[in-house]
Every structure is written in structure tokens, then in C-alpha cells.
Amino acid sequence: MFNIRKNDTVMVIKGKDRGKTGRVMKVLPKEMRAIVEGRNLTKKHVRRTRAEQQVGIIQIENPIHLSNLMPMCPKCNKPARIGFIIRPNGDKTRICRRCKEALT
């Protein structure tokens, strides 16, 4: 259903991190959002509730809407529009529309 999956390398195309790339750590399908490593950082003030907990001001990644992300093609190393093909063995595979290379 979605073109973006966990562990994909994506480029942010809108917002404060526009033009930067990162790895998808988690996809939230109900909210149509994804958490990208090192992107859309916000600061959170944390109070100690356990002895081993990190306290102070920490930075966390917030989810980014899937419409603001584009998968990166590993072959042409550019943001790619995604297409689908069905292999002879019946598997449905994502491909880059530009170079027709399969995305893993």
C-alpha cells in the first residue's frame, strides 16, 4: 500500500530538513507518517523518574508525513518515483521509474 518501508533511505522534500537524506526507522501506517533517523528533531525536556533514565533536554525524532518523503534509488542515487512490477515467480517488486532498477 505504501511506497516507503522500514530501512529505506529517503530524502525529505518539504520542511526544515528539505534536501537531507536519512534511514526510515519506523513507519506509522495509520497516521501516514514515518520516523527518519536524524531528521525532524525536536527538543524535549525530561525529568528523572527512574535512576537509569537520561535527564535534561534531549533531542528526539518526530514523525514526518509520507507525502514529504521520497525513496532514494540505490543505482542512480537520486530521489525516485516508485513503480511496481510483478516478477515471473509472482512476487510484486518496487522499481525506480527513472532507471527501472529494483528497490530492496
Gaussian input, Z-matrix of N, CA and C with variables (Angstrom, degrees):
# hf/3-21g

backbone

0 1
 N
 C     1     B1
 C     2     B2     1     A1
 N     3     B3     2     A2     1     D1
 C     4     B4     3     A3     2     D2
 C     5     B5     4     A4     3     D3
 N     6     B6     5     A5     4     D4
 C     7     B7     6     A6     5     D5
 C     8     B8     7     A7     6     D6
 N     9     B9     8     A8     7     D7
 C    10    B10     9     A9     8     D8
 C    11    B11    10    A10     9     D9
 N    12    B12    11    A11    10    D10
 C    13    B13    12    A12    11    D11
 C    14    B14    13    A13    12    D12
 N    15    B15    14    A14    13    D13
 C    16    B16    15    A15    14    D14
 C    17    B17    16    A16    15    D15
 N    18    B18    17    A17    16    D16
 C    19    B19    18    A18    17    D17
 C    20    B20    19    A19    18    D18
 N    21    B21    20    A20    19    D19
 C    22    B22    21    A21    20    D20
 C    23    B23    22    A22    21    D21
 N    24    B24    23    A23    22    D22
 C    25    B25    24    A24    23    D23
 C    26    B26    25    A25    24    D24
 N    27    B27    26    A26    25    D25
 C    28    B28    27    A27    26    D26
 C    29    B29    28    A28    27    D27
 N    30    B30    29    A29    28    D28
 C    31    B31    30    A30    29    D29
 C    32    B32    31    A31    30    D30
 N    33    B33    32    A32    31    D31
 C    34    B34    33    A33    32    D32
 C    35    B35    34    A34    33    D33
 N    36    B36    35    A35    34    D34
 C    37    B37    36    A36    35    D35
 C    38    B38    37    A37    36    D36
 N    39    B39    38    A38    37    D37
 C    40    B40    39    A39    38    D38
 C    41    B41    40    A40    39    D39
 N    42    B42    41    A41    40    D40
 C    43    B43    42    A42    41    D41
 C    44    B44    43    A43    42    D42
 N    45    B45    44    A44    43    D43
 C    46    B46    45    A45    44    D44
 C    47    B47    46    A46    45    D45
 N    48    B48    47    A47    46    D46
 C    49    B49    48    A48    47    D47
 C    50    B50    49    A49    48    D48
 N    51    B51    50    A50    49    D49
 C    52    B52    51    A51    50    D50
 C    53    B53    52    A52    51    D51
 N    54    B54    53    A53    52    D52
 C    55    B55    54    A54    53    D53
 C    56    B56    55    A55    54    D54
 N    57    B57    56    A56    55    D55
 C    58    B58    57    A57    56    D56
 C    59    B59    58    A58    57    D57
 N    60    B60    59    A59    58    D58
 C    61    B61    60    A60    59    D59
 C    62    B62    61    A61    60    D60
 N    63    B63    62    A62    61    D61
 C    64    B64    63    A63    62    D62
 C    65    B65    64    A64    63    D63
 N    66    B66    65    A65    64    D64
 C    67    B67    66    A66    65    D65
 C    68    B68    67    A67    66    D66
 N    69    B69    68    A68    67    D67
 C    70    B70    69    A69    68    D68
 C    71    B71    70    A70    69    D69
 N    72    B72    71    A71    70    D70
 C    73    B73    72    A72    71    D71
 C    74    B74    73    A73    72    D72
 N    75    B75    74    A74    73    D73
 C    76    B76    75    A75    74    D74
 C    77    B77    76    A76    75    D75
 N    78    B78    77    A77    76    D76
 C    79    B79    78    A78    77    D77
 C    80    B80    79    A79    78    D78
 N    81    B81    80    A80    79    D79
 C    82    B82    81    A81    80    D80
 C    83    B83    82    A82    81    D81
 N    84    B84    83    A83    82    D82
 C    85    B85    84    A84    83    D83
 C    86    B86    85    A85    84    D84
 N    87    B87    86    A86    85    D85
 C    88    B88    87    A87    86    D86
 C    89    B89    88    A88    87    D87
 N    90    B90    89    A89    88    D88
 C    91    B91    90    A90    89    D89
 C    92    B92    91    A91    90    D90
 N    93    B93    92    A92    91    D91
 C    94    B94    93    A93    92    D92
 C    95    B95    94    A94    93    D93
 N    96    B96    95    A95    94    D94
 C    97    B97    96    A96    95    D95
 C    98    B98    97    A97    96    D96
 N    99    B99    98    A98    97    D97
 C   100   B100    99    A99    98    D98
 C   101   B101   100   A100    99    D99
 N   102   B102   101   A101   100   D100
 C   103   B103   102   A102   101   D101
 C   104   B104   103   A103   102   D102
 N   105   B105   104   A104   103   D103
 C   106   B106   105   A105   104   D104
 C   107   B107   106   A106   105   D105
 N   108   B108   107   A107   106   D106
 C   109   B109   108   A108   107   D107
 C   110   B110   109   A109   108   D108
 N   111   B111   110   A110   109   D109
 C   112   B112   111   A111   110   D110
 C   113   B113   112   A112   111   D111
 N   114   B114   113   A113   112   D112
 C   115   B115   114   A114   113   D113
 C   116   B116   115   A115   114   D114
 N   117   B117   116   A116   115   D115
 C   118   B118   117   A117   116   D116
 C   119   B119   118   A118   117   D117
 N   120   B120   119   A119   118   D118
 C   121   B121   120   A120   119   D119
 C   122   B122   121   A121   120   D120
 N   123   B123   122   A122   121   D121
 C   124   B124   123   A123   122   D122
 C   125   B125   124   A124   123   D123
 N   126   B126   125   A125   124   D124
 C   127   B127   126   A126   125   D125
 C   128   B128   127   A127   126   D126
 N   129   B129   128   A128   127   D127
 C   130   B130   129   A129   128   D128
 C   131   B131   130   A130   129   D129
 N   132   B132   131   A131   130   D130
 C   133   B133   132   A132   131   D131
 C   134   B134   133   A133   132   D132
 N   135   B135   134   A134   133   D133
 C   136   B136   135   A135   134   D134
 C   137   B137   136   A136   135   D135
 N   138   B138   137   A137   136   D136
 C   139   B139   138   A138   137   D137
 C   140   B140   139   A139   138   D138
 N   141   B141   140   A140   139   D139
 C   142   B142   141   A141   140   D140
 C   143   B143   142   A142   141   D141
 N   144   B144   143   A143   142   D142
 C   145   B145   144   A144   143   D143
 C   146   B146   145   A145   144   D144
 N   147   B147   146   A146   145   D145
 C   148   B148   147   A147   146   D146
 C   149   B149   148   A148   147   D147
 N   150   B150   149   A149   148   D148
 C   151   B151   150   A150   149   D149
 C   152   B152   151   A151   150   D150
 N   153   B153   152   A152   151   D151
 C   154   B154   153   A153   152   D152
 C   155   B155   154   A154   153   D153
 N   156   B156   155   A155   154   D154
 C   157   B157   156   A156   155   D155
 C   158   B158   157   A157   156   D156
 N   159   B159   158   A158   157   D157
 C   160   B160   159   A159   158   D158
 C   161   B161   160   A160   159   D159
 N   162   B162   161   A161   160   D160
 C   163   B163   162   A162   161   D161
 C   164   B164   163   A163   162   D162
 N   165   B165   164   A164   163   D163
 C   166   B166   165   A165   164   D164
 C   167   B167   166   A166   165   D165
 N   168   B168   167   A167   166   D166
 C   169   B169   168   A168   167   D167
 C   170   B170   169   A169   168   D168
 N   171   B171   170   A170   169   D169
 C   172   B172   171   A171   170   D170
 C   173   B173   172   A172   171   D171
 N   174   B174   173   A173   172   D172
 C   175   B175   174   A174   173   D173
 C   176   B176   175   A175   174   D174
 N   177   B177   176   A176   175   D175
 C   178   B178   177   A177   176   D176
 C   179   B179   178   A178   177   D177
 N   180   B180   179   A179   178   D178
 C   181   B181   180   A180   179   D179
 C   182   B182   181   A181   180   D180
 N   183   B183   182   A182   181   D181
 C   184   B184   183   A183   182   D182
 C   185   B185   184   A184   183   D183
 N   186   B186   185   A185   184   D184
 C   187   B187   186   A186   185   D185
 C   188   B188   187   A187   186   D186
 N   189   B189   188   A188   187   D187
 C   190   B190   189   A189   188   D188
 C   191   B191   190   A190   189   D189
 N   192   B192   191   A191   190   D190
 C   193   B193   192   A192   191   D191
 C   194   B194   193   A193   192   D192
 N   195   B195   194   A194   193   D193
 C   196   B196   195   A195   194   D194
 C   197   B197   196   A196   195   D195
 N   198   B198   197   A197   196   D196
 C   199   B199   198   A198   197   D197
 C   200   B200   199   A199   198   D198
 N   201   B201   200   A200   199   D199
 C   202   B202   201   A201   200   D200
 C   203   B203   202   A202   201   D201
 N   204   B204   203   A203   202   D202
 C   205   B205   204   A204   203   D203
 C   206   B206   205   A205   204   D204
 N   207   B207   206   A206   205   D205
 C   208   B208   207   A207   206   D206
 C   209   B209   208   A208   207   D207
 N   210   B210   209   A209   208   D208
 C   211   B211   210   A210   209   D209
 C   212   B212   211   A211   210   D210
 N   213   B213   212   A212   211   D211
 C   214   B214   213   A213   212   D212
 C   215   B215   214   A214   213   D213
 N   216   B216   215   A215   214   D214
 C   217   B217   216   A216   215   D215
 C   218   B218   217   A217   216   D216
 N   219   B219   218   A218   217   D217
 C   220   B220   219   A219   218   D218
 C   221   B221   220   A220   219   D219
 N   222   B222   221   A221   220   D220
 C   223   B223   222   A222   221   D221
 C   224   B224   223   A223   222   D222
 N   225   B225   224   A224   223   D223
 C   226   B226   225   A225   224   D224
 C   227   B227   226   A226   225   D225
 N   228   B228   227   A227   226   D226
 C   229   B229   228   A228   227   D227
 C   230   B230   229   A229   228   D228
 N   231   B231   230   A230   229   D229
 C   232   B232   231   A231   230   D230
 C   233   B233   232   A232   231   D231
 N   234   B234   233   A233   232   D232
 C   235   B235   234   A234   233   D233
 C   236   B236   235   A235   234   D234
 N   237   B237   236   A236   235   D235
 C   238   B238   237   A237   236   D236
 C   239   B239   238   A238   237   D237
 N   240   B240   239   A239   238   D238
 C   241   B241   240   A240   239   D239
 C   242   B242   241   A241   240   D240
 N   243   B243   242   A242   241   D241
 C   244   B244   243   A243   242   D242
 C   245   B245   244   A244   243   D243
 N   246   B246   245   A245   244   D244
 C   247   B247   246   A246   245   D245
 C   248   B248   247   A247   246   D246
 N   249   B249   248   A248   247   D247
 C   250   B250   249   A249   248   D248
 C   251   B251   250   A250   249   D249
 N   252   B252   251   A251   250   D250
 C   253   B253   252   A252   251   D251
 C   254   B254   253   A253   252   D252
 N   255   B255   254   A254   253   D253
 C   256   B256   255   A255   254   D254
 C   257   B257   256   A256   255   D255
 N   258   B258   257   A257   256   D256
 C   259   B259   258   A258   257   D257
 C   260   B260   259   A259   258   D258
 N   261   B261   260   A260   259   D259
 C   262   B262   261   A261   260   D260
 C   263   B263   262   A262   261   D261
 N   264   B264   263   A263   262   D262
 C   265   B265   264   A264   263   D263
 C   266   B266   265   A265   264   D264
 N   267   B267   266   A266   265   D265
 C   268   B268   267   A267   266   D266
 C   269   B269   268   A268   267   D267
 N   270   B270   269   A269   268   D268
 C   271   B271   270   A270   269   D269
 C   272   B272   271   A271   270   D270
 N   273   B273   272   A272   271   D271
 C   274   B274   273   A273   272   D272
 C   275   B275   274   A274   273   D273
 N   276   B276   275   A275   274   D274
 C   277   B277   276   A276   275   D275
 C   278   B278   277   A277   276   D276
 N   279   B279   278   A278   277   D277
 C   280   B280   279   A279   278   D278
 C   281   B281   280   A280   279   D279
 N   282   B282   281   A281   280   D280
 C   283   B283   282   A282   281   D281
 C   284   B284   283   A283   282   D282
 N   285   B285   284   A284   283   D283
 C   286   B286   285   A285   284   D284
 C   287   B287   286   A286   285   D285
 N   288   B288   287   A287   286   D286
 C   289   B289   288   A288   287   D287
 C   290   B290   289   A289   288   D288
 N   291   B291   290   A290   289   D289
 C   292   B292   291   A291   290   D290
 C   293   B293   292   A292   291   D291
 N   294   B294   293   A293   292   D292
 C   295   B295   294   A294   293   D293
 C   296   B296   295   A295   294   D294
 N   297   B297   296   A296   295   D295
 C   298   B298   297   A297   296   D296
 C   299   B299   298   A298   297   D297
 N   300   B300   299   A299   298   D298
 C   301   B301   300   A300   299   D299
 C   302   B302   301   A301   300   D300
 N   303   B303   302   A302   301   D301
 C   304   B304   303   A303   302   D302
 C   305   B305   304   A304   303   D303
 N   306   B306   305   A305   304   D304
 C   307   B307   306   A306   305   D305
 C   308   B308   307   A307   306   D306
 N   309   B309   308   A308   307   D307
 C   310   B310   309   A309   308   D308
 C   311   B311   310   A310   309   D309

   B1=1.4434
   B2=1.5279
   B3=1.3324
   B4=1.4556
   B5=1.5224
   B6=1.3243
   B7=1.4487
   B8=1.5146
   B9=1.3278
   B10=1.4627
   B11=1.5234
   B12=1.3316
   B13=1.4615
   B14=1.5214
   B15=1.3180
   B16=1.4612
   B17=1.5247
   B18=1.3363
   B19=1.4688
   B20=1.5253
   B21=1.3324
   B22=1.4642
   B23=1.5219
   B24=1.3264
   B25=1.4559
   B26=1.5193
   B27=1.3334
   B28=1.4580
   B29=1.5189
   B30=1.3395
   B31=1.4507
   B32=1.5216
   B33=1.3351
   B34=1.4643
   B35=1.5212
   B36=1.3429
   B37=1.4622
   B38=1.5253
   B39=1.3266
   B40=1.4661
   B41=1.5209
   B42=1.3303
   B43=1.4518
   B44=1.5082
   B45=1.3200
   B46=1.4628
   B47=1.5228
   B48=1.3320
   B49=1.4651
   B50=1.5227
   B51=1.3150
   B52=1.4603
   B53=1.5347
   B54=1.3439
   B55=1.4526
   B56=1.5139
   B57=1.3289
   B58=1.4623
   B59=1.5272
   B60=1.3299
   B61=1.4576
   B62=1.5220
   B63=1.3065
   B64=1.4539
   B65=1.5142
   B66=1.3219
   B67=1.4684
   B68=1.5213
   B69=1.3311
   B70=1.4639
   B71=1.5238
   B72=1.3352
   B73=1.4602
   B74=1.5253
   B75=1.3430
   B76=1.4586
   B77=1.5211
   B78=1.3390
   B79=1.4598
   B80=1.5221
   B81=1.3324
   B82=1.4582
   B83=1.5294
   B84=1.3516
   B85=1.4581
   B86=1.5201
   B87=1.3262
   B88=1.4663
   B89=1.5239
   B90=1.3315
   B91=1.4620
   B92=1.5276
   B93=1.3585
   B94=1.4675
   B95=1.5259
   B96=1.3370
   B97=1.4558
   B98=1.5259
   B99=1.3307
   B100=1.4609
   B101=1.5190
   B102=1.3324
   B103=1.4599
   B104=1.5233
   B105=1.3411
   B106=1.4534
   B107=1.5233
   B108=1.3312
   B109=1.4541
   B110=1.5304
   B111=1.3342
   B112=1.4624
   B113=1.5153
   B114=1.3231
   B115=1.4614
   B116=1.5279
   B117=1.3340
   B118=1.4658
   B119=1.5278
   B120=1.3367
   B121=1.4594
   B122=1.5212
   B123=1.3256
   B124=1.4560
   B125=1.5223
   B126=1.3217
   B127=1.4630
   B128=1.5140
   B129=1.3318
   B130=1.4519
   B131=1.5183
   B132=1.3126
   B133=1.4573
   B134=1.5202
   B135=1.3294
   B136=1.4680
   B137=1.5234
   B138=1.3184
   B139=1.4626
   B140=1.5201
   B141=1.3202
   B142=1.4677
   B143=1.5313
   B144=1.3440
   B145=1.4575
   B146=1.5266
   B147=1.3588
   B148=1.4558
   B149=1.5267
   B150=1.3089
   B151=1.4697
   B152=1.5286
   B153=1.3274
   B154=1.4640
   B155=1.5281
   B156=1.3242
   B157=1.4683
   B158=1.5290
   B159=1.3424
   B160=1.4602
   B161=1.5269
   B162=1.3184
   B163=1.4713
   B164=1.5223
   B165=1.3164
   B166=1.4589
   B167=1.5141
   B168=1.3163
   B169=1.4580
   B170=1.5232
   B171=1.3392
   B172=1.4598
   B173=1.5251
   B174=1.3259
   B175=1.4592
   B176=1.5209
   B177=1.3366
   B178=1.4555
   B179=1.5304
   B180=1.3384
   B181=1.4604
   B182=1.5138
   B183=1.3212
   B184=1.4521
   B185=1.5237
   B186=1.3348
   B187=1.4604
   B188=1.5348
   B189=1.3402
   B190=1.4578
   B191=1.5240
   B192=1.3350
   B193=1.4619
   B194=1.5277
   B195=1.3302
   B196=1.4607
   B197=1.5234
   B198=1.3319
   B199=1.4647
   B200=1.5199
   B201=1.3270
   B202=1.4578
   B203=1.5248
   B204=1.3255
   B205=1.4638
   B206=1.5204
   B207=1.3377
   B208=1.4641
   B209=1.5197
   B210=1.3279
   B211=1.4608
   B212=1.5261
   B213=1.3267
   B214=1.4667
   B215=1.5289
   B216=1.3304
   B217=1.4655
   B218=1.5234
   B219=1.3461
   B220=1.4648
   B221=1.5296
   B222=1.3358
   B223=1.4613
   B224=1.5319
   B225=1.3490
   B226=1.4720
   B227=1.5275
   B228=1.3283
   B229=1.4632
   B230=1.5257
   B231=1.3280
   B232=1.4617
   B233=1.5193
   B234=1.3447
   B235=1.4588
   B236=1.5262
   B237=1.3142
   B238=1.4633
   B239=1.5086
   B240=1.3220
   B241=1.4545
   B242=1.5208
   B243=1.3193
   B244=1.4595
   B245=1.5215
   B246=1.3229
   B247=1.4472
   B248=1.5175
   B249=1.3204
   B250=1.4581
   B251=1.5129
   B252=1.3385
   B253=1.4565
   B254=1.5205
   B255=1.3162
   B256=1.4626
   B257=1.5197
   B258=1.3117
   B259=1.4698
   B260=1.5365
   B261=1.3278
   B262=1.4800
   B263=1.5316
   B264=1.3487
   B265=1.4701
   B266=1.5240
   B267=1.3542
   B268=1.4664
   B269=1.5125
   B270=1.3404
   B271=1.4578
   B272=1.5270
   B273=1.3229
   B274=1.4596
   B275=1.5260
   B276=1.3297
   B277=1.4555
   B278=1.5147
   B279=1.3240
   B280=1.4677
   B281=1.5257
   B282=1.3375
   B283=1.4601
   B284=1.5229
   B285=1.3296
   B286=1.4613
   B287=1.5215
   B288=1.3384
   B289=1.4631
   B290=1.5248
   B291=1.3314
   B292=1.4530
   B293=1.5283
   B294=1.3464
   B295=1.4691
   B296=1.5272
   B297=1.3247
   B298=1.4668
   B299=1.5252
   B300=1.3352
   B301=1.4629
   B302=1.5309
   B303=1.3366
   B304=1.4565
   B305=1.5233
   B306=1.3296
   B307=1.4683
   B308=1.5170
   B309=1.3334
   B310=1.4650
   B311=1.4977
   A1=110.67
   A2=117.84
   A3=120.63
   A4=110.19
   A5=116.43
   A6=121.31
   A7=112.10
   A8=117.69
   A9=121.92
   A10=108.94
   A11=115.21
   A12=121.08
   A13=110.29
   A14=115.87
   A15=121.50
   A16=109.79
   A17=116.03
   A18=125.81
   A19=114.08
   A20=119.00
   A21=120.99
   A22=109.09
   A23=116.16
   A24=120.71
   A25=106.67
   A26=116.44
   A27=120.94
   A28=110.54
   A29=115.25
   A30=121.69
   A31=108.04
   A32=116.08
   A33=121.65
   A34=106.89
   A35=117.26
   A36=120.08
   A37=113.09
   A38=118.13
   A39=121.88
   A40=109.06
   A41=116.00
   A42=120.87
   A43=113.39
   A44=115.08
   A45=120.91
   A46=113.48
   A47=118.28
   A48=122.34
   A49=111.69
   A50=118.10
   A51=122.88
   A52=111.02
   A53=115.10
   A54=120.97
   A55=114.43
   A56=118.32
   A57=121.61
   A58=109.51
   A59=115.50
   A60=120.50
   A61=110.37
   A62=115.86
   A63=121.78
   A64=110.29
   A65=115.24
   A66=121.72
   A67=109.58
   A68=116.18
   A69=121.58
   A70=108.50
   A71=115.94
   A72=120.49
   A73=111.64
   A74=116.42
   A75=120.11
   A76=108.91
   A77=116.68
   A78=122.19
   A79=107.44
   A80=115.45
   A81=121.90
   A82=107.95
   A83=118.58
   A84=120.74
   A85=114.77
   A86=118.51
   A87=119.63
   A88=111.78
   A89=116.59
   A90=120.59
   A91=112.16
   A92=118.25
   A93=123.94
   A94=110.47
   A95=116.87
   A96=122.47
   A97=110.15
   A98=115.43
   A99=121.21
   A100=108.78
   A101=116.09
   A102=122.10
   A103=107.12
   A104=116.08
   A105=122.53
   A106=108.26
   A107=116.22
   A108=122.47
   A109=111.10
   A110=116.01
   A111=121.92
   A112=115.00
   A113=119.44
   A114=122.41
   A115=110.18
   A116=116.61
   A117=124.87
   A118=110.53
   A119=115.48
   A120=121.38
   A121=110.94
   A122=115.72
   A123=121.60
   A124=107.86
   A125=115.02
   A126=120.07
   A127=109.64
   A128=115.20
   A129=121.25
   A130=108.28
   A131=116.69
   A132=122.54
   A133=107.95
   A134=116.51
   A135=121.58
   A136=109.74
   A137=115.55
   A138=122.43
   A139=108.54
   A140=116.69
   A141=120.63
   A142=110.06
   A143=115.45
   A144=120.80
   A145=110.72
   A146=116.61
   A147=121.76
   A148=107.73
   A149=116.22
   A150=120.08
   A151=112.22
   A152=117.96
   A153=120.40
   A154=113.55
   A155=117.19
   A156=121.16
   A157=112.55
   A158=115.82
   A159=121.41
   A160=108.60
   A161=116.78
   A162=120.64
   A163=109.55
   A164=115.26
   A165=121.35
   A166=110.92
   A167=116.12
   A168=122.05
   A169=107.63
   A170=115.76
   A171=120.66
   A172=109.40
   A173=116.33
   A174=120.97
   A175=108.93
   A176=115.59
   A177=120.78
   A178=109.02
   A179=115.78
   A180=121.00
   A181=109.21
   A182=116.50
   A183=121.89
   A184=109.08
   A185=117.34
   A186=119.95
   A187=111.60
   A188=114.92
   A189=123.08
   A190=107.19
   A191=117.19
   A192=120.72
   A193=109.80
   A194=116.50
   A195=121.39
   A196=112.79
   A197=117.62
   A198=119.78
   A199=111.56
   A200=118.34
   A201=122.51
   A202=112.38
   A203=117.56
   A204=122.62
   A205=109.92
   A206=116.14
   A207=121.68
   A208=109.03
   A209=118.17
   A210=120.41
   A211=110.89
   A212=115.97
   A213=121.61
   A214=108.71
   A215=115.68
   A216=120.96
   A217=108.27
   A218=118.96
   A219=120.10
   A220=113.13
   A221=118.10
   A222=120.67
   A223=111.38
   A224=117.54
   A225=119.57
   A226=111.89
   A227=118.60
   A228=124.48
   A229=112.86
   A230=116.11
   A231=123.11
   A232=108.27
   A233=118.23
   A234=119.15
   A235=109.62
   A236=116.08
   A237=120.33
   A238=112.01
   A239=114.78
   A240=119.36
   A241=106.40
   A242=116.22
   A243=121.40
   A244=110.21
   A245=115.20
   A246=122.22
   A247=108.83
   A248=116.21
   A249=121.01
   A250=109.48
   A251=115.93
   A252=121.45
   A253=107.48
   A254=114.93
   A255=120.62
   A256=107.54
   A257=116.13
   A258=123.01
   A259=109.91
   A260=117.22
   A261=119.87
   A262=113.83
   A263=116.72
   A264=118.98
   A265=112.32
   A266=118.38
   A267=122.15
   A268=115.02
   A269=118.56
   A270=121.57
   A271=110.43
   A272=116.14
   A273=122.09
   A274=107.56
   A275=117.62
   A276=122.87
   A277=110.71
   A278=116.44
   A279=121.43
   A280=109.06
   A281=116.78
   A282=120.91
   A283=109.84
   A284=115.13
   A285=122.42
   A286=107.31
   A287=117.40
   A288=120.62
   A289=111.77
   A290=117.83
   A291=121.26
   A292=111.87
   A293=116.61
   A294=119.94
   A295=113.38
   A296=118.55
   A297=124.28
   A298=113.51
   A299=117.06
   A300=122.47
   A301=109.68
   A302=117.15
   A303=121.14
   A304=110.49
   A305=116.12
   A306=121.78
   A307=107.91
   A308=115.96
   A309=118.96
   A310=110.95
   D1=-40.34
   D2=-178.19
   D3=-106.72
   D4=149.51
   D5=179.79
   D6=-82.56
   D7=-17.19
   D8=-175.66
   D9=-108.84
   D10=132.62
   D11=-179.15
   D12=-128.99
   D13=168.39
   D14=178.55
   D15=-59.62
   D16=142.51
   D17=179.69
   D18=72.30
   D19=6.36
   D20=172.15
   D21=-73.58
   D22=149.07
   D23=170.19
   D24=-92.37
   D25=125.70
   D26=-176.36
   D27=-126.33
   D28=158.78
   D29=173.16
   D30=-112.72
   D31=136.53
   D32=176.55
   D33=-81.54
   D34=126.19
   D35=-176.97
   D36=-107.21
   D37=-6.76
   D38=177.39
   D39=-141.69
   D40=153.34
   D41=174.41
   D42=99.10
   D43=-170.42
   D44=-173.87
   D45=-68.73
   D46=-21.78
   D47=179.75
   D48=-102.80
   D49=25.64
   D50=-176.82
   D51=-57.32
   D52=132.50
   D53=178.14
   D54=89.85
   D55=-7.49
   D56=-178.87
   D57=-94.60
   D58=152.50
   D59=-179.53
   D60=-112.94
   D61=160.75
   D62=177.89
   D63=-168.88
   D64=170.79
   D65=-179.86
   D66=-97.77
   D67=136.77
   D68=179.09
   D69=-74.73
   D70=120.71
   D71=179.22
   D72=-90.94
   D73=-32.83
   D74=-176.94
   D75=-156.92
   D76=141.35
   D77=175.68
   D78=-112.51
   D79=131.89
   D80=178.77
   D81=-109.58
   D82=90.59
   D83=-171.54
   D84=-65.83
   D85=-33.31
   D86=-179.05
   D87=-67.44
   D88=-35.53
   D89=178.86
   D90=-90.97
   D91=-5.89
   D92=-176.48
   D93=58.23
   D94=44.56
   D95=-178.25
   D96=-134.02
   D97=163.11
   D98=177.32
   D99=-140.08
   D100=149.25
   D101=175.75
   D102=-100.22
   D103=120.87
   D104=-177.34
   D105=-107.97
   D106=132.91
   D107=-176.19
   D108=-62.92
   D109=121.34
   D110=175.66
   D111=78.73
   D112=8.70
   D113=-178.36
   D114=-121.80
   D115=151.91
   D116=-179.66
   D117=57.60
   D118=49.52
   D119=-178.54
   D120=-78.16
   D121=138.73
   D122=171.89
   D123=-130.73
   D124=158.26
   D125=179.65
   D126=-95.86
   D127=138.31
   D128=179.77
   D129=-127.93
   D130=132.52
   D131=178.06
   D132=-89.27
   D133=122.36
   D134=-173.68
   D135=-119.70
   D136=130.44
   D137=176.02
   D138=-98.27
   D139=147.66
   D140=-179.33
   D141=-70.68
   D142=125.81
   D143=174.16
   D144=-120.23
   D145=-20.18
   D146=175.88
   D147=-131.64
   D148=159.61
   D149=-176.16
   D150=-65.78
   D151=-36.45
   D152=-175.33
   D153=-91.31
   D154=2.77
   D155=-176.10
   D156=-77.12
   D157=143.56
   D158=175.02
   D159=-74.99
   D160=135.97
   D161=-176.99
   D162=-122.78
   D163=166.30
   D164=178.91
   D165=103.42
   D166=-150.76
   D167=179.58
   D168=-98.81
   D169=117.39
   D170=179.88
   D171=-116.36
   D172=156.85
   D173=176.50
   D174=-104.14
   D175=133.03
   D176=178.79
   D177=-127.06
   D178=152.83
   D179=175.52
   D180=-85.00
   D181=128.81
   D182=175.09
   D183=-97.64
   D184=154.71
   D185=179.33
   D186=-66.37
   D187=148.83
   D188=176.30
   D189=-117.75
   D190=140.02
   D191=179.94
   D192=-63.91
   D193=141.28
   D194=-176.18
   D195=-61.75
   D196=-25.76
   D197=179.49
   D198=-71.34
   D199=-14.38
   D200=179.68
   D201=-97.84
   D202=10.98
   D203=-179.11
   D204=-125.19
   D205=143.51
   D206=173.22
   D207=-128.82
   D208=131.06
   D209=177.42
   D210=-65.06
   D211=146.25
   D212=177.52
   D213=-94.98
   D214=134.23
   D215=176.61
   D216=-80.08
   D217=129.09
   D218=-179.02
   D219=-70.55
   D220=-24.43
   D221=-177.78
   D222=-82.72
   D223=-54.65
   D224=-176.91
   D225=-89.84
   D226=-5.62
   D227=175.11
   D228=54.39
   D229=39.40
   D230=177.53
   D231=-132.98
   D232=159.01
   D233=174.62
   D234=-62.36
   D235=138.89
   D236=-170.67
   D237=-123.67
   D238=141.77
   D239=165.16
   D240=-80.60
   D241=144.19
   D242=-171.12
   D243=-103.87
   D244=136.06
   D245=171.38
   D246=-123.08
   D247=171.83
   D248=179.91
   D249=-128.19
   D250=140.58
   D251=171.77
   D252=-130.65
   D253=156.02
   D254=176.46
   D255=-108.11
   D256=120.10
   D257=-178.96
   D258=-70.82
   D259=162.22
   D260=178.29
   D261=-59.26
   D262=-27.21
   D263=179.07
   D264=-84.03
   D265=0.82
   D266=175.71
   D267=98.69
   D268=-2.99
   D269=179.33
   D270=-77.12
   D271=139.19
   D272=175.45
   D273=-94.76
   D274=125.55
   D275=-173.18
   D276=-123.82
   D277=141.56
   D278=174.56
   D279=-83.09
   D280=137.90
   D281=178.64
   D282=-130.98
   D283=156.60
   D284=173.29
   D285=-79.27
   D286=130.34
   D287=-179.86
   D288=-69.73
   D289=-25.13
   D290=-176.31
   D291=-77.04
   D292=-52.29
   D293=-173.91
   D294=-111.24
   D295=0.18
   D296=178.44
   D297=62.65
   D298=20.04
   D299=178.33
   D300=-83.95
   D301=140.40
   D302=178.89
   D303=-72.12
   D304=137.99
   D305=175.18
   D306=-92.62
   D307=135.91
   D308=-179.17
   D309=-92.14

